[in-house]
Amino acid sequence: MATNLVSYVMQFLTPDLVARIAAALGLDRSSAQSGVAAAVPALLAALSGAATKPGGAQRLVDTIKQQPGVLDSFAGMIGGGSQASFIEKGSSVLTSLLGGQDQSALATAIGKFAGLGQDGSRSLLGMLTPVVMGLIGKQIGMRGLDASSLTNLLASQKDQIADALPSGLRRLLGGTGLLNSLGSAVGSATAATGQAGRAAMAASDQVSQFASSAARSAGTAGQRVAGAAASGTPTWVYWAIPLVAVAGLLWYLLNNRVPEVAQAPTAVQSVVVGGVDIGKQVGDSLSSLRTSLQGITDVASANAALPKLREATAQIDKVNGMLGQLSADQQKVVSGMVAPAMTTINQLFDKVLAIPGVGEVVRPAIDNLKIKIATLSGQNSTVGGR
């Protein structure tokens, strides 16, 4: 069975399915995608917490077993006559497991984070709760599903769930107790985010100080040139000062060890299966994707970049399809290549989507890429059979 529940659930919730959910609930498609990506790990964290309470694991097991066929009927239910009752039942189940206060806190946090509003967030959680529980049951196998197997599975997922929680959502849920079951995993994820942010700020401060110094030198040189013109002193002497300062700035930027924050390098390691170097494919695909995103500045360049975005999607999809042929160690290598690049790529996604008119052109391709890249980074290993 796959060891990353977040990725397992996100594979089920395909971009097309999320788009249908957004339309059925009257939500913006991008907001719905953000809401789903946030709600899945948040739900798993909340259910993990519920399972640690006295009798909680058995109540969760009993609830999962009461949801037969939910995965098979889910797609057909969306937008249909049974949608309202499905959402209501899911909301009721979540409230019974978490309690009204925690259920409300979860809905409020996700609503604020994804911009869904309280009602939109409650509806989304009501729709996703049966799906998440159904996939937990499928992951373990209904015959082997009991309090012990459930507790062991959820306990093994702490790191993956914490890593998948967006930092903004972690802050919103910080005082609710809903993340307590993750223990130090949440602290580690938050610390890593904080270190990256501090490194970026330090680099920015250093460059700003150097640039300010160069600017002051240039300003002083301008004043001296004016005086030199009157005194007969060669003016080139004073212009040399800012030129030296600018040259120093360029040397500093190119050679000094400023932390890399704009471009997360992807180490290309050899992972060969069936004569195909998957490691090289991943590295090339991510590099090509970054280049394509950086070249998008307006609607015209967005249209020109679409074929490259689709090509990157196809390559990543191909690698995802071959993950089952990899050993556990090889899968760790692949996920280790992808994870460091995700922050930079997600920043580029956000930057591109913020350009006027561009979102309408590339959003479907970007939404698809987000899920496929997240899946690729999360498939760390497999144990047994699915």
C-alpha positions as CSV (number, residue, x, y, z in Angstrom):
1,M,0.0,0.0,0.0
2,A,1.2,3.5,-0.7
3,T,2.6,5.1,2.4
4,N,1.6,8.7,1.6
5,L,-2.1,9.2,2.4
6,V,-2.1,12.8,1.2
7,S,-0.9,11.9,-2.2
8,Y,-3.2,8.9,-2.3
9,V,-6.2,11.1,-1.7
10,M,-5.0,13.8,-4.1
11,Q,-4.6,11.2,-6.9
12,F,-8.3,10.3,-6.4
13,L,-9.3,14.0,-6.6
14,T,-8.2,14.7,-10.1
15,P,-8.2,18.2,-11.6
16,D,-11.3,17.4,-13.6
17,L,-13.1,16.2,-10.4
18,V,-12.0,19.3,-8.5
19,A,-13.3,21.5,-11.3
20,R,-16.7,19.7,-11.1
21,I,-16.8,20.1,-7.3
22,A,-16.1,23.8,-7.8
23,A,-18.9,24.2,-10.3
24,A,-21.3,22.2,-8.1
25,L,-20.6,24.2,-5.0
26,G,-20.5,27.5,-6.9
27,L,-16.8,28.1,-6.0
28,D,-14.0,29.7,-8.0
29,R,-12.0,26.9,-9.5
30,S,-8.6,28.2,-8.3
31,S,-10.0,28.7,-4.8
32,A,-11.6,25.3,-4.8
33,Q,-8.2,23.7,-5.8
34,S,-6.5,25.6,-3.0
35,G,-9.2,24.5,-0.6
36,V,-8.9,20.9,-1.6
37,A,-5.1,20.9,-1.3
38,A,-5.5,22.4,2.2
39,A,-8.5,20.4,3.4
40,V,-7.0,17.0,2.6
41,P,-4.0,17.2,5.0
42,A,-6.1,19.2,7.5
43,L,-8.8,16.5,7.6
44,L,-6.2,13.8,8.0
45,A,-4.6,15.7,10.9
46,A,-8.0,16.2,12.5
47,L,-9.0,12.6,12.1
48,S,-5.6,11.5,13.5
49,G,-6.3,13.6,16.5
50,A,-9.8,12.1,16.9
51,A,-8.3,8.6,16.7
52,T,-6.0,9.3,19.7
53,K,-8.9,10.0,22.1
54,P,-10.4,7.2,24.2
55,G,-12.5,5.1,21.9
56,G,-11.8,7.4,19.0
57,A,-10.1,4.9,16.8
58,Q,-12.9,2.4,17.1
59,R,-15.5,5.1,16.4
60,L,-13.6,6.1,13.2
61,V,-13.3,2.5,12.1
62,D,-17.1,2.0,12.6
63,T,-17.8,5.2,10.7
64,I,-15.6,4.1,7.8
65,K,-17.3,0.8,7.6
66,Q,-20.6,2.6,7.3
67,Q,-19.6,4.3,4.1
68,P,-19.8,1.4,1.5
69,G,-19.5,2.3,-2.1
70,V,-18.9,6.0,-1.4
71,L,-15.9,6.1,-3.7
72,D,-17.7,4.5,-6.6
73,S,-20.7,6.8,-6.4
74,F,-18.8,10.0,-5.6
75,A,-18.3,11.3,-9.2
76,G,-21.9,10.6,-10.1
77,M,-23.2,12.3,-7.0
78,I,-21.5,15.7,-7.8
79,G,-24.1,18.1,-9.1
80,G,-26.8,15.6,-8.8
81,G,-30.0,15.4,-6.7
82,S,-28.3,13.6,-3.9
83,Q,-25.5,16.1,-3.5
84,A,-27.1,18.1,-0.7
85,S,-27.8,15.0,1.4
86,F,-24.3,13.7,0.8
87,I,-22.8,17.0,2.0
88,E,-25.1,17.1,5.0
89,K,-24.2,13.5,6.0
90,G,-20.5,14.2,5.6
91,S,-20.8,17.3,7.8
92,S,-22.7,15.4,10.4
93,V,-20.1,12.6,10.4
94,L,-17.3,15.1,10.8
95,T,-19.1,16.9,13.7
96,S,-19.7,13.6,15.5
97,L,-16.0,12.7,15.2
98,L,-14.4,16.1,16.0
99,G,-17.1,17.8,18.0
100,G,-18.9,21.0,16.9
101,Q,-16.3,23.4,18.1
102,D,-13.4,21.7,16.3
103,Q,-15.4,21.2,13.2
104,S,-16.3,24.9,13.1
105,A,-12.6,25.8,13.7
106,L,-11.5,23.6,10.8
107,A,-14.1,25.1,8.4
108,T,-13.2,28.6,9.5
109,A,-9.5,28.2,9.0
110,I,-9.8,26.5,5.5
111,G,-12.4,29.1,4.5
112,K,-10.0,32.0,5.4
113,F,-7.0,30.3,3.9
114,A,-8.5,29.4,0.5
115,G,-10.9,32.4,0.3
116,L,-14.0,30.1,0.2
117,G,-16.0,31.7,3.0
118,Q,-17.5,29.8,5.9
119,D,-20.4,28.2,3.9
120,G,-18.2,27.2,1.0
121,S,-15.6,25.7,3.3
122,R,-18.3,23.7,5.3
123,S,-19.8,22.3,2.0
124,L,-16.3,21.3,0.8
125,L,-15.5,19.6,4.0
126,G,-18.8,17.8,4.0
127,M,-18.1,16.6,0.5
128,L,-14.5,15.5,1.2
129,T,-14.9,13.8,4.6
130,P,-16.6,10.6,3.3
131,V,-14.0,10.5,0.4
132,V,-11.0,10.7,2.8
133,M,-12.5,8.1,5.1
134,G,-13.3,5.8,2.2
135,L,-9.8,6.0,0.9
136,I,-8.4,5.3,4.4
137,G,-10.5,2.2,4.4
138,K,-9.4,1.2,0.9
139,Q,-5.8,1.9,1.8
140,I,-5.8,-0.5,4.8
141,G,-8.4,-2.9,3.2
142,M,-11.8,-3.4,4.8
143,R,-10.9,-6.9,6.0
144,G,-7.9,-5.7,7.9
145,L,-9.5,-2.5,9.2
146,D,-9.6,-2.3,12.9
147,A,-8.6,0.2,15.6
148,S,-5.0,-1.1,15.7
149,S,-4.4,-1.0,11.9
150,L,-6.0,2.5,11.7
151,T,-3.9,3.9,14.6
152,N,-0.7,2.5,13.1
153,L,-1.4,3.9,9.7
154,L,-2.3,7.4,10.9
155,A,0.7,7.5,13.3
156,S,3.0,6.6,10.3
157,Q,1.7,9.6,8.4
158,K,2.6,12.5,10.7
159,D,5.5,13.8,8.7
160,Q,3.7,13.6,5.3
161,I,0.6,15.3,6.7
162,A,2.7,18.1,8.3
163,D,4.7,18.6,5.1
164,A,1.5,18.9,3.0
165,L,-0.1,21.5,5.3
166,P,0.4,25.0,3.8
167,S,2.2,27.3,6.3
168,G,-0.6,29.8,6.3
169,L,-3.1,27.1,7.3
170,R,-0.8,25.8,10.0
171,R,-0.8,29.3,11.5
172,L,-4.6,29.5,11.4
173,L,-5.0,26.1,13.0
174,G,-2.1,26.7,15.5
175,G,-4.3,27.5,18.5
176,T,-7.1,25.0,17.9
177,G,-5.5,21.8,19.0
178,L,-6.4,20.1,15.7
179,L,-2.7,19.6,14.9
180,N,-1.7,18.2,18.2
181,S,-1.6,14.6,16.9
182,L,1.2,15.6,14.5
183,G,3.5,16.5,17.5
184,S,6.9,17.7,16.5
185,A,6.3,17.1,12.8
186,V,4.4,20.4,12.6
187,G,7.2,22.2,14.4
188,S,9.8,20.8,12.0
189,A,7.9,21.9,9.0
190,T,7.3,25.3,10.4
191,A,11.0,25.7,11.3
192,A,12.0,24.7,7.8
193,T,9.7,27.3,6.3
194,G,11.0,29.9,8.8
195,Q,14.6,29.2,8.0
196,A,14.0,29.6,4.3
197,G,12.2,32.9,4.9
198,R,15.0,34.2,7.1
199,A,17.6,33.2,4.5
200,A,15.7,35.1,1.8
201,M,15.4,38.1,4.1
202,A,19.1,38.0,4.9
203,A,20.1,37.8,1.3
204,S,17.8,40.6,0.4
205,D,19.2,42.8,3.2
206,Q,22.8,42.2,2.1
207,V,22.1,43.0,-1.5
208,S,20.0,46.1,-0.5
209,Q,22.9,47.4,1.7
210,F,25.4,46.9,-1.1
211,A,23.1,48.6,-3.7
212,S,22.5,51.5,-1.3
213,S,26.3,52.0,-0.9
214,A,26.8,52.0,-4.7
215,A,24.0,54.5,-5.1
216,R,25.5,56.8,-2.6
217,S,28.8,56.6,-4.3
218,A,27.2,57.4,-7.6
219,G,25.4,60.4,-6.1
220,T,28.6,61.7,-4.5
221,A,30.5,61.3,-7.8
222,G,27.9,63.3,-9.6
223,Q,28.5,66.2,-7.2
224,R,32.2,66.0,-7.6
225,V,32.0,66.0,-11.4
226,A,30.1,69.3,-11.3
227,G,32.9,70.8,-9.1
228,A,35.6,69.2,-11.3
229,A,34.2,70.9,-14.4
230,A,34.8,74.3,-12.8
231,S,38.3,73.5,-11.4
232,G,39.7,71.8,-14.5
233,T,40.2,68.4,-12.8
234,P,39.6,65.4,-15.3
235,T,36.0,64.3,-14.8
236,W,36.8,60.6,-15.6
237,V,38.4,60.3,-12.2
238,Y,35.1,60.8,-10.4
239,W,33.0,58.7,-12.8
240,A,35.4,55.8,-12.1
241,I,34.2,55.7,-8.5
242,P,30.6,54.6,-9.2
243,L,31.8,52.2,-12.0
244,V,34.0,50.5,-9.5
245,A,31.1,50.3,-7.0
246,V,28.8,48.8,-9.7
247,A,31.5,46.3,-10.7
248,G,31.8,45.3,-7.0
249,L,28.0,44.8,-6.8
250,L,28.0,42.5,-9.8
251,W,30.9,40.5,-8.4
252,Y,29.1,40.2,-5.1
253,L,25.9,39.0,-6.7
254,L,27.7,36.5,-9.0
255,N,30.4,35.1,-6.6
256,N,29.4,35.7,-3.0
257,R,27.6,32.9,-1.2
258,V,24.2,34.5,-1.0
259,P,21.5,31.8,-0.2
260,E,19.6,30.7,-3.3
261,V,16.0,31.6,-2.9
262,A,14.7,32.3,-6.3
263,Q,15.9,29.2,-8.0
264,A,15.9,25.9,-6.1
265,P,18.4,23.6,-7.8
266,T,17.3,20.1,-8.7
267,A,19.9,17.5,-8.3
268,V,19.8,15.0,-11.2
269,Q,20.5,11.5,-10.0
270,S,20.4,8.4,-12.0
271,V,17.3,6.3,-11.6
272,V,17.1,3.9,-14.5
273,V,14.2,1.6,-15.1
274,G,13.7,-0.4,-18.4
275,G,16.5,1.6,-20.0
276,V,14.8,4.9,-19.1
277,D,16.7,7.4,-16.9
278,I,13.8,8.7,-14.8
279,G,16.1,10.9,-12.8
280,K,17.2,12.8,-15.9
281,Q,13.6,13.0,-17.1
282,V,12.5,14.6,-13.8
283,G,15.4,17.0,-13.8
284,D,14.9,18.0,-17.4
285,S,11.1,18.4,-16.9
286,L,11.4,20.6,-13.9
287,S,14.1,22.7,-15.5
288,S,12.1,23.2,-18.7
289,L,9.0,24.0,-16.6
290,R,10.8,26.7,-14.6
291,T,12.2,28.2,-17.9
292,S,8.8,28.3,-19.5
293,L,7.1,29.9,-16.4
294,Q,9.9,32.5,-16.2
295,G,9.3,33.5,-19.8
296,I,5.6,34.3,-19.3
297,T,5.1,38.0,-19.0
298,D,1.8,38.6,-20.8
299,V,-1.1,36.9,-22.6
300,A,0.9,36.4,-25.8
301,S,3.9,34.7,-24.1
302,A,1.4,32.6,-22.0
303,N,-0.1,31.2,-25.2
304,A,3.4,30.6,-26.6
305,A,4.3,28.7,-23.4
306,L,1.3,26.4,-23.4
307,P,2.9,23.7,-25.5
308,K,5.9,23.6,-23.2
309,L,3.6,23.4,-20.1
310,R,1.7,20.5,-21.6
311,E,4.9,18.8,-22.6
312,A,6.2,19.1,-19.0
313,T,2.8,17.7,-17.8
314,A,3.1,14.7,-20.1
315,Q,6.7,14.0,-18.9
316,I,5.8,14.2,-15.2
317,D,2.7,12.1,-15.8
318,K,4.9,9.5,-17.5
319,V,7.2,9.4,-14.5
320,N,4.2,9.1,-12.2
321,G,3.1,6.1,-14.2
322,M,6.5,4.4,-13.7
323,L,6.7,4.9,-10.0
324,G,5.3,1.4,-9.3
325,Q,8.3,-0.1,-11.0
326,L,10.8,1.6,-8.7
327,S,12.2,0.3,-5.5
328,A,11.6,2.1,-2.3
329,D,15.1,3.7,-2.4
330,Q,14.6,4.8,-6.0
331,Q,11.3,6.4,-5.2
332,K,13.0,8.3,-2.3
333,V,15.5,9.6,-4.8
334,V,12.8,10.8,-7.1
335,S,10.8,12.5,-4.4
336,G,14.0,14.0,-3.0
337,M,14.6,15.6,-6.4
338,V,11.1,17.1,-6.7
339,A,10.5,18.3,-3.1
340,P,13.2,21.0,-3.1
341,A,12.0,22.5,-6.4
342,M,8.3,22.7,-5.4
343,T,8.6,26.0,-3.4
344,T,10.2,27.8,-6.4
345,I,7.8,26.3,-8.9
346,N,4.8,27.2,-6.8
347,Q,6.1,30.8,-6.4
348,L,6.4,30.9,-10.2
349,F,2.8,29.6,-10.6
350,D,1.5,32.3,-8.3
351,K,3.5,35.0,-10.1
352,V,2.2,33.9,-13.5
353,L,-1.4,33.6,-12.4
354,A,-1.2,37.2,-11.0
355,I,-0.5,38.7,-14.4
356,P,-3.6,40.3,-15.9
357,G,-5.3,38.0,-18.5
358,V,-2.8,35.2,-18.1
359,G,-4.7,33.1,-15.6
360,E,-7.5,32.5,-18.1
361,V,-4.9,31.0,-20.5
362,V,-2.7,28.9,-18.3
363,R,-4.8,28.1,-15.2
364,P,-6.0,24.7,-16.4
365,A,-2.5,23.6,-17.3
366,I,-1.1,24.9,-14.0
367,D,-3.8,23.3,-11.9
368,N,-3.0,20.0,-13.5
369,L,0.7,20.4,-13.0
370,K,0.3,21.3,-9.3
371,I,-1.4,18.0,-8.5
372,K,1.0,15.9,-10.7
373,I,4.0,17.5,-9.1
374,A,2.6,17.0,-5.6
375,T,1.9,13.4,-6.4
376,L,5.4,12.9,-7.7
377,S,7.0,14.4,-4.6
378,G,4.8,12.4,-2.2
379,Q,5.3,8.9,-3.6
380,N,8.2,8.2,-1.3
381,S,7.8,4.4,-1.2
382,T,5.4,1.5,-1.5
383,V,4.9,-1.3,0.9
384,G,2.9,-4.3,-0.1
385,G,0.2,-4.0,-2.8
386,R,-2.5,-1.5,-3.5
